[in-house]
Amino acid sequence: MPITFNEAAKSFKLTAKDTTYVMQVAPGGYLAHTYFGKALPDDDLTYLLRLTEPPFTPETNDRDRSSYMDCLPLEYPCFGVGDYREHVFSIVDENGATAADLRYNSHKIYDGKPVLEGLPATFANDPSEAQTLEVTLEDKVAGLEATLIYTAFTNLDVITRSLIVKNAGTANVQLTRVYSACVDFDNDEMDMITLNGSWARERHPDRCRLRRGKQSVDSLKGEPGHQYNPFTALCSHNADEDSGEAYGFNFVYSGNFVSEAETTQFGRTRFVMGINPVDFGWLLEPGESFTAPEVVMVYSDSGLGKMSRTFHDLYRNNLIRGEYRDKRRPILINNWEATYFDFSTEKLVQIAEQASKLGIEMLVMDDGWFGHRDSDNSSLGDWFVYEKKLEGGLKALVDKVNSFGMKFGIWFEPEMISPDSELYRAHPDWAIQIKGRPLTMSREQYVLDYSRKDVRDYIYGMMRKILDSANIEYIKWDMNRQITEPASNALPKERQREIWHRYVLGVYDLMNRLTTDYPYILLENCSGGGARYDPGMLYFSPQIWCSDDTDAIERLKIQHGTSLCYPCSSMGAHVSDCPNHTVGRQTPFATRGHVAMVGTFGYELDVTRIPQEDRDAIPAQIEEFRKYNPLVRTGDHYRIGNMFEDNTWDAWEFVAKDKSEALLEFVQVLRRPNMHSRRIRLKGLDPDAYYYDESAPDKKYSGAALMHAGVIIPEQWGDFRSVIMHFIRA
Ligand code: DGJ
């Protein structure tokens, strides 16, 4: 049984594969946290609470309840009742007071995993995959009930958390902070890893030792943003890829977030994650409920590598949905870096015709096909065809592309409105704005008020007309600016602070309608590159554009960081032209292919104009991608090199689940003069099996030799060279 209740100790034990999580009802009715880590047989760990150690004894020293509250490890600590560490819940009650006090009321345990209304979340494919515990806490004074929802996955080291707050009283309550998770670790000797960056440098891992006080990453942009990702790992100081303890936390949410660790005065660490409370508010009238998004918690006793592989398995099987979840994605060619805004039907047809001859399977028409859009300063919101550019219309173009045996995909930026658009001229109040205050422009566009159903309906109506007008089989959903002047013309004064969350719910609503009505369409998310690379988006789209930086060497870092919690099968990655448009670097065509092969794979170049030598290489490159993609999509991913520690090389590996084959990819970033060739140790193989390198089948290596002695990588002449080796069980 993954979840049990010990009546005597009033403790709950959650077992997720080899992980144990224990909490209990402590004196006073508080829900205390006792343990999260490697599997234990015990279900009563009361001794860890040290309830008899003065001065914090609740039974004998109630005159010091505040001391008890300030050191008791808690599952869901509230503001204003003696716990001065970071709290996860606060309100403003009908009298304007801010304290809340949630204590145990009841619980239930059941098979499977509930759906979170209006929100993306991981799921159990059948009820035997997971068990759920709901613990209801109540604040009798405020009339609130908070039901904490924990799900333990049977075959994965994963526990998820979320909650539903209900106003069970008779007066209005304003929620001012509703985080989704809190874990109090009995330890402050840990490192914190976050994924930080900027446009074209997304998700670079950043690791530091926890220091006294609070350390966090967050967003107030209306989406997670390029700068920080809603992911954090806490790990032992000695944790590396293969050993040490690691706890990974990922927020299944695509809006403002906070992820924070606080070391406390008593040598503990409190970790919290949830919707950013800055400018957040939610009015709960009697009978109403608020659902907080999910946090995924992963435990690994074998380093960061195992943590990542657990996330990958969970997301590939229990988050990503749709027809393409388990399928190879079509090899696409996107015209963005080929033409930018300067294209026509003729140009796209030329690209498609040439591409189809080389084995490319889909043409994606990027930004610039609608309204009168010749640059990024107009037409967002005018989702009708720019006839001057697409002479003959969309259907004629799509039919032509289809006649080459290729699919057709299209770009939308549905959340945006250009001041120079018919839509804005007709509905200026549809932009998110504060009445009377000038709107802040970004990329010469505003954000549509997706908290409004009428706005969403209108945009969706236009999108449907386009989608129904031709055989469109792929959508790139882009989002190129962030929110300012956060207010809605449609919300009453007392609900204005709800705009941020309502916006995200609106985006989810539209994505849900789109993926339900057009289940055969492959949806790829994108936000100015990878500003919205989060599990919430993965629930709707099996792939996300990683970054606008398509340089193979920069991608090594971006893809390494992304793989900390997101599966390679979700990483939008293309072979692009040289010199690279972001960094001006020249890299071999083969290396660009090998790096893009880690992700969804495709091309982003003008195939009619690249050097003949590169064009000639495409069919074989595609063959190679097709051959290895099943392994990349379904296998276990191991990081071997780390460009952040040594930027002269990188390597990674994919191993089949049954360990029958492994693909090793190596990039010699900088050639070293006068050195022996490099030796690389593989990971994850069967030590007792024998393997051979497909390109030199006569030599057999034991799995043990490949993992402990390693293989020799042939030294390459020049920089930025890649080598791949395919090992097959003999
Ligand atoms: C940002 C995306 O990341 C690019 O790939 C491209 O689609 C542009 N937007 C188009 O405006």
Residues whose N, C-alpha, C, O or C-beta is under 5 A from the ligand:
A	BS01	DGJ	W336 D366 D367 D478 C526 G528 G529 D548
